[in-house]
Amino acid sequence: MELSKKAQKISSSVTLAITAKAKKMKEEGIDVISFGAGEPDFNTPFNIQNAAIEAIKEGKTKYTPSSGILELKEAICDKLKKDNNLNYKPSQIVISNGAKHSLYNALFAICNAGDEVIVPVPYWVSYPELVKLVDAVPVFVETKEKNSFKYAKEDLEKAITNKTKAIILNSPNNPTGTVYNKEDLEMISKIAIEKDLIIISDEIYEKLIYDDVKHISIASLNDEIKKRTIIINGMSKAYSMTGWRIGYTASEENIAAIMSNVQSHETSNPNSIAQYASVEALKGPQDEIEKMRIEFQKRRNYMVDKINSIEGISCRKPEGAFYVMINISNIKNKIIKGHKIESSVDFCEALLKEEKVAAIPGSGFGSDDYIRLSYATSMENIVEGLDRIQNFLK
């Protein structure tokens, strides 16, 4: 019996693999500190929890429209107007089972077999695999640390062919924490318009930005690029609702209609209770977001200063999200505590074995000279974990 060739070509998530290994060690009683988390370590705010409980009590537990309830679509339209100066109608919003599902729907709606989708490197681990799932081809464009891990105009133009359908833009970025400014976005917008391309703009970390940096949605630059943009966002990161699985897209109506139709067959609808809770998240008090953001900024500052004080490794200060990419190129091909470090996987496996610290290899993001640490963990864990990394490198 032959199983799906396409499915078997999909790579497993290195992030989930390392996290699972660290979790198993913890369950065995081993004192492991994990920097792998891709979710806030705060509980969902009480007002959102209570809205979900009320929705259950009121019997809002049935099927909803396949693209989501009107109340949530209207709340998303209000949010896009207030936060991003963007005007959308509810018919342009599709609510899905998390932003990852929204990304899949967007790619499914626009891609035909053999179409090319430009993906920045380092990339979030699921981008290339989602592209492959819709029979399209990921085309990787290296973004360099010296350029703040942003697309360079010449590299982007060089990657475009007559098969290119879309450019994936992720700002604030996972795994680098990079935030694109207006000038960066205008460059990408101009290329997309000239080459007749679609922008898939993943803005899931929009609320987690630090210092005086501002988030700008590329769709807000002008009407022409807005027509070409599919905005991806959701509740997971800003509201600490990762397990609730609510993401959404904002796009032109013809694209939204395709996504809605596809989703009606995939999942019927997003979770009804989580949708009602998300209405409260968007319309209710926002002070918990600011508390989380301030705490993340404090952790980031400590982590960046500490990493850059350790001989052999370095990092740039991320402007958003909750990750740091550590450059380990200076210690590759060296032997540390009996382990030959030839790759980021070697580094992370040795670090987990010797110091019981879990980090994510950069190879999972297409950048083997790096490892990724998340600061979505307590300051106590950060201090202890970085001390252990320093001890490992001694």
Secondary structure, 3 states (H helix, E strand, C coil): CCCCHHHHCCCCCHHHHHHHHHHHHHHCCCCCEECCCCCCCCCCCHHHHHHHHHHHHCCCCCCCCCCCCHHHHHHHHHHHHHHHCCCCCHHHEEEECCHHHHHHHHHHHHCCCCCEEEEEECCCCHHHHHHHHCCCEEEEEECCHHHCCCCCHHHHHHHCCCCEEEEEEECCCCCCCCCCCHHHHHHHHHHHHHHCCEEEEECCCCCCECCCCCCCCHHHCCHHHHHCEEEEEECCCCCCCHHHCCEEEECCHHHHHHHHHHHHHHCCCCCHHHHHHHHHHHHCCCHHHHHHHHHHHHHHHHHHHHHCCCCCCEECCCCECCEEEEECHHHCCEEECCEEECCHHHHHHHHHHHHCEECEEHHHHCCCCEEEEECCCCHHHHHHHHHHHHHHHC
